[in-house]
Amino acid sequence: MEDDRITRIARALCRSARIDPDSLLADDHRGPDAFPEPKKPQPDDRPMPAWTQFRGAALTFVHAHDDRVVAPL
C-alpha cells in the first residue's frame, strides 16, 4: 500500500513538472564524447519511466505529511 502511494505521488509530481510520467528517461545527457569506451549493455540498463526520477521527492513528501493522512487515498 505504501509503495502505491509513493508511485501515485511521484507520478503527480512528474505531471506537475510537465513531464509525461510514462515517457522513457534518456540514457545519457552528457553527449557522445563523455565515455571514451562503449558501455556494454547490462540487464539493468533498460529504460525507466520518467516518474521514477521523482520517487525520492514523493518519499520525502509522504514522510513529511504522514501525520496528516488519516486514511489511504
C-alpha positions as CSV (number, residue, x, y, z in Angstrom):
1,M,0.0,0.0,0.0
2,E,2.8,2.4,0.9
3,D,4.5,1.7,-2.4
4,D,1.3,2.5,-4.4
5,R,1.1,5.8,-2.5
6,I,4.6,6.8,-3.4
7,T,4.1,5.8,-7.0
8,R,0.9,7.8,-7.2
9,I,2.6,10.9,-5.7
10,A,5.7,10.5,-7.9
11,R,3.5,10.4,-11.0
12,A,1.7,13.5,-9.9
13,L,4.9,15.4,-9.2
14,C,6.1,14.3,-12.7
15,R,2.9,15.7,-14.3
16,S,3.3,18.9,-12.3
17,A,6.7,19.3,-13.8
18,R,5.0,19.0,-17.2
19,I,6.7,15.7,-18.0
20,D,4.7,12.7,-19.2
21,P,5.1,10.1,-16.4
22,D,5.2,7.2,-18.9
23,S,7.8,8.7,-21.2
24,L,11.2,7.0,-21.0
25,L,14.2,8.6,-19.5
26,A,17.1,9.3,-21.8
27,D,20.2,7.1,-21.4
28,D,22.8,9.8,-21.2
29,H,22.6,13.6,-21.3
30,R,26.4,14.2,-21.5
31,G,26.9,13.7,-25.2
32,P,28.8,11.1,-27.2
33,D,32.3,12.2,-26.0
34,A,31.6,11.7,-22.3
35,F,32.5,8.0,-22.4
36,P,35.7,7.1,-24.4
37,E,34.9,3.3,-24.2
38,P,31.5,2.0,-25.3
39,K,29.4,0.7,-22.5
40,K,28.4,-2.9,-22.5
41,P,24.6,-3.4,-22.0
42,Q,23.7,-4.7,-18.6
43,P,20.5,-6.4,-17.7
44,D,19.5,-3.4,-15.5
45,D,20.1,-0.9,-18.3
46,R,16.6,-0.9,-19.7
47,P,14.8,2.4,-20.0
48,M,12.9,3.6,-16.9
49,P,9.7,5.7,-16.9
50,A,10.1,9.4,-16.2
51,W,8.1,9.3,-12.9
52,T,10.9,7.2,-11.3
53,Q,13.1,10.2,-11.0
54,F,10.5,11.7,-8.6
55,R,10.4,8.8,-6.2
56,G,12.8,10.5,-3.7
57,A,10.7,13.6,-3.6
58,A,7.5,11.5,-3.2
59,L,9.0,9.6,-0.3
60,T,10.1,12.9,1.4
61,F,6.5,14.2,0.9
62,V,5.0,11.1,2.5
63,H,7.3,11.2,5.5
64,A,6.7,14.9,6.0
65,H,2.9,14.6,5.8
66,D,2.4,11.2,7.3
67,D,0.6,12.5,10.4
68,R,-1.9,14.4,8.3
69,V,-3.2,11.4,6.4
70,V,-6.0,9.6,8.2
71,A,-7.0,7.1,5.5
72,P,-5.3,5.8,2.4
73,L,-6.1,7.8,-0.8
